[in-house]
Amino acid sequence: TIRNLLRLWMGKKGSLSNSVSEIITSISSELKAPTNSILGFASLITEEKLSQAQIEYLNTLKENSHELLSLLNDLIDLAKLETDRSSAELTQIKLDQFFSEMIRGFEDQIDRSKVEIITNIDKNLPVSVKVNPHKLRYIVVNLFTNSLRLTERGKISLSVFSSEKNQLKIRISDTGTGLPNDILKNIFSPYSVVDQYVTHIGNTTGLGLTLVKRYVDFLN
């Protein structure tokens, strides 16, 4: 299966891993074009007069296309990290605005009568910092999405503060049931937690936590 192939690929080092990474990058890039075309034509069809059943079919098509596109993007980024071709470009961002925009996006997706989102951004942090916004956003969104998917009812907290080493520290916690120990020890392996989800809020793939771990290691 694709899960086993991914684990095999990521467990290898050297020329074999590099060769597989190049193949995955090439195939994923080729598949992105037709996937984007499907999304484009699906958007055009929504402008037509459709029955309720047709609208539901079309929404399912778009959701699955978005999931496929996310998976392809994750595969490409993983392959870049495997072959040391990922970019570490830094950009100045305003911390409060950066996190507030992400949280608002999540609040629009949840049932607030069931889930409460709590944010705590340390007032002693600088107004702006230099980070790689794409990778930081991916890390936070993915971890937060996993918390949402594992918390059917309760609270999810996001805390942002500075460590003793003057590094940005982000902590996401929730009141969900948590993960079994056998799953927790392999949490950063491909597709390790997807069978544990109790909701399907947000857009993340079975490679999400794997890529989060690689991004954190890369940025550190």
C-alpha positions in Angstrom: 0.0 0.0 0.0 1.0 3.6 -0.3 1.5 3.8 3.5 4.0 1.0 3.5 5.8 2.4 0.5 6.1 5.8 2.2 7.5 4.2 5.4 10.1 2.3 3.3 11.1 5.4 1.3 11.5 7.5 4.4 13.5 4.8 6.2 16.1 4.7 3.5 19.1 7.0 3.2 21.6 7.7 0.5 21.2 7.4 -3.3 18.2 5.1 -3.1 16.2 7.6 -1.1 17.4 10.5 -3.3 16.3 8.6 -6.5 12.9 7.8 -5.0 12.5 11.4 -3.9 13.2 12.6 -7.4 10.6 10.2 -8.9 8.0 11.2 -6.3 8.6 14.9 -7.0 8.2 14.4 -10.7 5.1 12.3 -10.5 3.4 14.6 -7.9 4.2 17.7 -10.0 2.7 16.0 -13.1 -0.5 15.1 -11.2 -1.0 18.6 -9.8 -1.9 20.0 -13.3 -4.9 17.7 -13.9 -6.0 18.0 -10.3 -6.1 21.8 -10.6 -8.0 21.4 -13.9 -10.6 19.3 -12.1 -11.0 21.9 -9.5 -11.2 24.7 -12.1 -14.0 23.0 -14.1 -15.8 22.0 -10.9 -15.9 25.7 -9.9 -17.3 26.6 -13.4 -20.0 24.0 -13.1 -21.2 25.5 -9.8 -22.3 28.5 -11.8 -24.9 26.3 -13.7 -28.4 25.5 -12.5 -28.0 22.3 -10.6 -30.2 20.0 -8.6 -29.5 19.5 -4.9 -28.2 16.0 -5.6 -25.8 17.4 -8.3 -24.6 20.1 -5.9 -23.8 17.4 -3.3 -21.9 15.3 -5.9 -20.0 18.4 -7.0 -19.0 19.3 -3.5 -17.7 15.7 -2.9 -15.7 16.0 -6.1 -14.2 19.3 -5.0 -13.4 18.1 -1.4 -11.6 15.0 -2.8 -9.7 17.0 -5.3 -8.6 19.4 -2.6 -7.5 16.4 -0.5 -5.5 15.0 -3.4 -3.9 18.3 -4.1 -2.9 18.6 -0.4 -1.4 15.1 -0.5 0.6 16.0 -3.7 1.9 19.2 -2.1 3.0 17.2 1.0 4.7 14.6 -1.0 6.7 17.3 -3.0 7.7 19.1 0.2 8.8 15.8 1.9 10.8 14.9 -1.2 12.5 18.3 -1.1 13.4 17.8 2.6 14.8 14.3 1.9 17.1 15.7 -0.8 18.0 19.0 1.1 16.3 21.2 -1.5 13.8 22.9 0.8 13.9 26.6 1.2 14.5 28.3 4.6 13.7 31.9 3.4 12.7 34.1 6.4 10.1 36.9 6.3 9.1 39.4 8.9 5.7 38.7 10.3 3.5 40.3 13.0 2.9 37.5 15.5 -0.5 38.6 16.8 -2.0 39.0 13.3 -0.4 35.8 12.1 -2.0 33.6 14.8 -5.2 35.5 15.0 -5.9 34.9 11.3 -5.3 31.2 11.7 -7.6 30.9 14.7 -10.4 32.8 13.0 -10.2 30.3 10.2 -10.7 27.4 12.7 -13.5 29.2 14.6 -15.5 29.4 11.3 -15.3 25.6 11.0 -16.2 24.4 14.5 -19.4 24.1 16.4 -18.7 26.6 19.2 -21.3 24.9 21.5 -19.1 21.8 21.5 -15.5 23.1 21.2 -13.9 26.2 22.7 -10.7 27.6 21.4 -8.4 29.4 23.8 -5.4 31.5 22.7 -2.6 32.9 24.9 0.1 35.0 23.1 2.7 36.2 25.5 2.6 40.0 25.7 6.4 40.1 26.2 7.0 38.7 22.7 8.2 41.2 20.1 5.6 42.6 17.8 7.2 41.0 14.8 9.7 38.3 14.2 11.6 36.7 11.2 10.3 33.2 10.4 9.5 31.1 7.4 5.8 31.8 7.4 4.8 28.9 5.0 6.4 26.3 7.2 5.4 27.8 10.5 1.8 28.1 9.3 1.8 24.5 8.1 3.1 23.3 11.5 0.5 25.2 13.6 -2.4 24.5 11.3 -1.6 20.8 11.1 -1.2 20.3 14.8 -4.3 22.4 15.5 -6.3 20.4 13.0 -5.2 17.1 14.6 -6.4 18.4 18.0 -9.7 19.4 16.4 -10.1 16.0 14.8 -9.3 14.2 18.1 -11.6 16.4 20.2 -15.3 15.9 19.7 -16.2 18.1 22.7 -14.0 20.3 25.0 -11.3 22.9 24.8 -8.2 23.4 22.6 -5.6 25.9 23.7 -2.9 27.6 21.7 0.0 29.2 23.6 2.8 31.2 22.1 5.8 32.3 24.2 9.6 32.6 24.1 12.0 30.0 25.4 15.2 30.7 27.5 17.1 30.4 24.2 15.1 33.2 22.7 13.3 30.8 20.4 9.6 31.0 19.6 7.7 28.2 21.4 4.2 27.1 20.5 2.1 24.8 22.6 -1.2 23.2 21.5 -3.2 21.2 24.0 -6.7 19.8 24.1 -9.1 17.9 26.3 -9.6 15.1 23.8 -9.3 11.5 24.8 -5.7 11.4 23.6 -3.9 8.6 21.7 -3.0 5.1 22.8 0.7 4.6 23.7 1.3 2.3 20.7 0.1 5.1 18.4 1.7 7.9 20.3 5.2 6.4 19.9 4.8 6.4 16.1 2.9 9.7 15.9 5.2 11.2 13.3 5.1 8.2 10.9 2.9 8.5 7.8 -0.8 7.8 8.4 -0.2 6.9 12.1 -3.2 8.7 13.6 -5.8 8.9 10.8 -7.8 6.0 12.1 -8.1 7.7 15.5 -10.0 10.8 14.3 -13.4 11.4 15.8 -14.2 14.4 13.4 -13.0 15.5 10.0 -12.6 19.2 10.4 -9.9 20.9 8.4 -7.7 19.8 5.6 -4.8 17.7 6.5 -3.3 14.5 5.1 -1.8 11.3 6.5 1.6 12.8 5.8 0.8 16.0 7.8 2.5 15.0 11.2 5.4 13.5 9.4 6.0 16.8 7.5 5.5 18.8 10.7 8.4 16.9 12.4 10.6 17.4 9.3 9.8 21.1 9.2 10.5 21.6 12.9 13.9 19.8 12.6 14.6 21.8 9.4 13.9 25.2 11.0 15.9 24.4 14.1 
